[in-house]
Amino acid sequence: MKFQVNRDVFSEAVSFAVKLLPQRTTLPILSGVLLRAEGSTVTLSSFDYEVSAQTSITADVTEDGTVLVSGRLLADIASRLPNAPVEFTTDEGKIAVRCGSARFTLSSMPVEEYPSLPVVDGSSGVLPGDAFADAVAQVAVAASRDDVTPVITGVQLEITGNRLSLVATDRYRVAVREIDWESTGSVDGVTALVPARTLSEIGKIFAHAATVSVTIVSGGDRELIAFSADQKTVTSLLIKGNFPPVKRLFPETVENYAVMNTAELVESTRRVQLVLERDAALRYSFNDDGLTLEAIGSENAQASETIDAHLTGGDTTVSLKPQFLIDGLSAVHSEFVRIGFTKTDNPNKPGPVLITSQSSKDQPGSDNYRYLLQPNLLLR
């Protein structure tokens, strides 16, 4: 194999190919990146049996061939090469990378032992890259990080007509975002449960793509989803299992709510929580005078602060974990936020609070992002 390629193009392609590789693997062969040079194209691929990445770049290929090389080492080298064309050659199990006056010699890995990448044909639909990236970032934060229950470590994608819903939960909160979806196949009513960590990286990868093509393969032994744009394709195995029907937890209407400045609430929460012990909750008291935040950290440390809030309905007090609240506030993407209060039969157990965007103090925002957070029991 022998080819020459632009340094920046090569570095970006290698970085993409290794981005989803695990930091550690029990099979060293899976830490490799496969390079295949043919015609005027070099294709770079990676695969660990769960996630695959593939991209093609244009290069001056003088000798076709295929080689497997340590992915992260090649990425480190490619990111630090001088500003000059990259020459890549192989000879008897050795790989030479030359760029300007820099020279690197690497050992190749056995190509014949490398698994075949999944092949995905067709497209289920397309969606805007920026909206997709925003939606993933808003929702994935609510997914569970506890691998004991794999089904809630994913983000559920639900296709209904021309809308795609993304849903995530960790039992303490639920996040939902809807975006436009242009179907190119018969997928109405189809769902796909994608690992949240993988989907988060995929969202970042395709954030600047005009459109992202999505293909869902279901019904076989290896159910998977593929995302493609700009000569890049990422596939991921889907999580098997039934995602809990958490969307039904959202109330249809909320009559009791407060509206406040989003940034002001975030900053106040961060200040007052400084005295808290780990995993403790803050007390939020809403009344006609505004919102008072209170923290009782210990006998030696307490804190409180009052900020402006416009309350509709009766006075309400809830106890919320500050980081969970901040996660929801950070995802709203609006100057103001509405926090709605639901009730239960137990006065010591308030219902979940509903966080949505607010265009202004008086004008509700769009309903395409909703964040439902379960309060802690109030301590009297």
N, C-alpha and C positions, 0 to 999 in steps of 0.2 A: 504494500500500500504506500502511496505517496501523493500528497496534495499540499497546496499552498492556499492560505485563507487569510482574510482580514483579522487582525488581532481582536478587535472589539466584538466582531461577529462570533468568533470562536469562543471567546471568554463567556459571552452571554449564553451561548448554546450549552456549554459545559455546565455553567452555573445552574441553568434550568434543569438539565438532566439529573443532577445530583441533589436538587433541592428537597425532593421527597424521599430520598434514600434514608433508611434508619441509621442513627449514629453508631449503633452496634448491631451485629447480626451473627447468628450462630453459623451461618454459611458464608465464608469469606467471598465466594464467587458472586454473591448478590451485592457486594459493595462496588462492583465494577460498572463501568460505562462501556457500552458496545458502540464502536464506530464502524460504519460501513460506507466506504467510498465507491461511488459508481457514477459514470458519466461525468456530470458537472455538479454532483450533489454529494454531500456528506450527511449521513443520518446518524444522530446520537440517540441512544436509548438506555433506559435503566428499568429494572423490574425486580421486585422482592416478593413476588407471588401475591401481594395484596394491592400494591400501587405500581403503575407503570408510567413512564414519561418518555415521549419521543418528539424530536424536532429535527427539521432538515434545514441545511444552510447551503448556499452556493459557494463552490470552491473550484480552484484550478486543479483538477484531478489528473495526474499523469499515470497513475497505476492504481487500478481497482483493488479492493481488498476489504477484509474485515478483521478487527482486532478488539480485544477486551482489555481494559486497563483500569487500575484503581481510580474510582471516580473522584473522591475528595482530594486525592493528591493531584490529579490532573486539574481539578478546579482551582486549587491553591496556586498551582504553577501558572495557569492561564490568566488568573486575575492579577498577576504580578509581572507579566511579560512587558518588555519595553515596547515603545510605539513603532512597530515594524511588522511586516507580514510574517505570519507563522508558517513554518515548514514542518510538516509531520510525515515521518517515514518509518517503516518497519522493516526489520531484517533479522531473520532467524531468532524470533522470540524476543527481540529487543525493539524498543520504541525510541526514536530520536525526535525531540522537539527542539527546533531552532527558531530563534526570533532575535534579529539583530546580532549582538555579540553573545547573547545568552544561549547556553546549550544544556539540555537535560536528556538523560538516558534512563528509561524506565523499563521494567520487565512486564511482559504481557501475561495475561491470565488465559487459561484454556477455554477457547470459544465454544468448543464442543460440549462443555459441561454447563453452559449458560442456558437457562430456560427460554422457551419461545414466548414472545410477548403476546398478550391477548389481541385478537383481531376483532375490530368492531366496525360494522358496515352500517351505512345509512345514518339518519338523523331523526330524533324524536321531536326536536324543536329548537328554536333559537331565542336568545334573550340579550338585552343590552349588557355589555361588559361592566360598565360602571355601576348600573343598578344591581347587577348580580353581586359584585364585590361588596357594595354597601349592605345589601341584605344579609350576606353571609356574616359580615363583621357584626351586625346588629344582633343576630340570632345565636351564633355559635357560642357566645359567652355564657349562655344559659344552659348549655349541654353539660351533662355530668362528666366528671373526671374520674369517677370510680369505676374501674373495669370489672367490678364484681357484678354489675348489671349492665352488660354491653349495650343493650337495646336503647338506653338513654344516654349513651356516650355519642350518639349520632344526631344528625339534623335530618328530620323527615322532610322530603320534598314531595309536595302533593300538587298534581296537575288537574285543574278544573277549567275547562273551556280555554279562555285566553289569559288565564291567571296561573301563576306558580306561587304556592305558599311554602314558606320555610318555617319549620316549627322545631323548637328545642326545649328541653326541660331537664332539671336535676332533682325534681320532686319539690323543691322549695320555691321555684319560679318557673314561669313559662314565657317564652318569647316567640312572637309570630310576626312575620313580615310577608307581604304580598307584592309581587312585581309582575309586569307584563310578560306574556309568554306567547310566542307565535308557533303554533303547532305545525309540524311537517310530517306527522304520522298519526296513527290511531292510538293516542295515549291518554285520552280523556279519562280521568279517574285513576290514573296510574300513580303509585307512590314509590319512592326510593329512599332508603335509610342509609345515609352516607356518614362515615366516621367524621366527627366534627373537626378533629385536628387536621385531617387531610383536606376537608372542604375549606377550612380557613386558609391553607396554603394555596389551594386552587383559586380561591377568590382573589388573593393578592397577585397571582400569576397573570390572571386575565382581566385585571382591573382596568387596563387601558385599551382593551380590545373593543372595537366598535360593536361587534356582536360575537356571542359565544354559542357554538353549536353543541347541543346536548343529546346524547344517545343513551337510552336506558335499555339494557338487555336483561330480561327477566324470564323466569320459567325453566331455566336450565340448572345444571349443577353449580355453575359459576355465574351468579347474578352480579352484574356490574354496571357501572355508569361511566361514560366517557365525556370529556369536555375538550373541545377543539377550537382553536382560533390562531391565526397568524403563523401557520406552519408548526404549531405546537399541539400536542395531544396528551392528555392525562387520563388514565383510567383508574378506577378504584373498585374493589369488591364492595358489595353492599352488605350491611349488617343484617343477619337473618333474625327474625322475630317480629312480634307485634308491638308497634309503638303505642304507648298509652293514648287514649282519646282525650288529650288535654285541652283541645280547642273548645270543648263544650264547657270548660270551667269559666270562660269569659262571660261576664254579664252582658245582657243585651243593652241595658241602660244603667246609668249611675247618676242618681240625683244629688248625692252629697259629694262634693269635690272641692279641691283647692287649686288655684293657679298661681305660679310664682316664676321668678327668673331662674332658668336652669343653672347657669353658671354660679349664681349666688348660692343656690341650694347645695351644689356640689362642693364649693369652697367652704361653706359653713359646716357641712358634714365632715369634711376632712379635718377641720380645726377641732371640732368638739370631740371627735373620736380619738384624739391623741391621748386622752387619759384612760381609754378603755383597755381592758385586757383582751387577749385574743378571742375572737368569735363572740364577743359580747355585743349586745344590741344598743342602739340609741333610742331614746324616747322622743317622739315627735308629737307636739300638742298644737292642734290647729284651732284657732278661734277668730273672732272678729278683729282682734288686735294684730293678727299675723301668725307666724309659726315660731314656736319655741323649741329648740333642740336641747336636750339634757343628757348628760353622761355621768354616771356614778362609777368611776373606775375603782376606787378604793377609799379607805378612810382619809387618805392623804391627798387624793386627787379627784376633783369633780370639775365639770365644765358645763356652761350653758350659753346659748346665743339666741337672739330673736331676729328674724328677718321678715320682710314684707311678704304677705300672702293674701290673696283674695279668696275668701271662703264662700261657697254656696251650700246651704244646708246647715245642719247643726254642728256644734263643736265636736271634735274628734281627736282621740289620742291613740297612737299606734306605736309599737316597738318594732324597729326594723334593723336588720343587719346592715351596717353602713356600706360595706363593699358591694353587697347585692343591690342596694339602692343606687349607688354610683354607677354600677354597670348599666342599669336601666336608663339612668339620666344621660349617660354618655352616648347612648345609642339613639336618643330621641332626635338629635340633629335639628333642634329648633331653639329659638331664643327663650321661649317660655315653655313650661311643662304643666300638664294637668295630672294631678294625683286624685283618683277617684276612690271612694271608700265603700266597701260592701259590708253587710251586717251578717251576723249569725245569731242563733238563739242564746248563746252564751256571752254575757257582757264582758267576760274576761278573755274572750277569744274572738277578736275582730276578724272579719272576713278579709280576703286578699285585697290588696290595693292595686289599682289599675293605672299604669303610667302610659300616657299618650302625649303626642306633640300638641303644641298650642301655638298658633301663628302670632297671636298677641294676647294681651290680658283678657280680651273679650271674644276673640275669634278662635274656634277650635282648629287644629291642624288636620292633616289627612289621617285616615284611619288605617293606613297600610302597615303601621308598626304599632304593636301592642305588647306590653310587658306586665305580666301579672306576678306579684310578689306576695308571698305568705308572711304575715307578721309573726313575731314571737308572742308568747303569752305575756300579757301585761302584768307587771309586778306591782301590787298595790302597797 
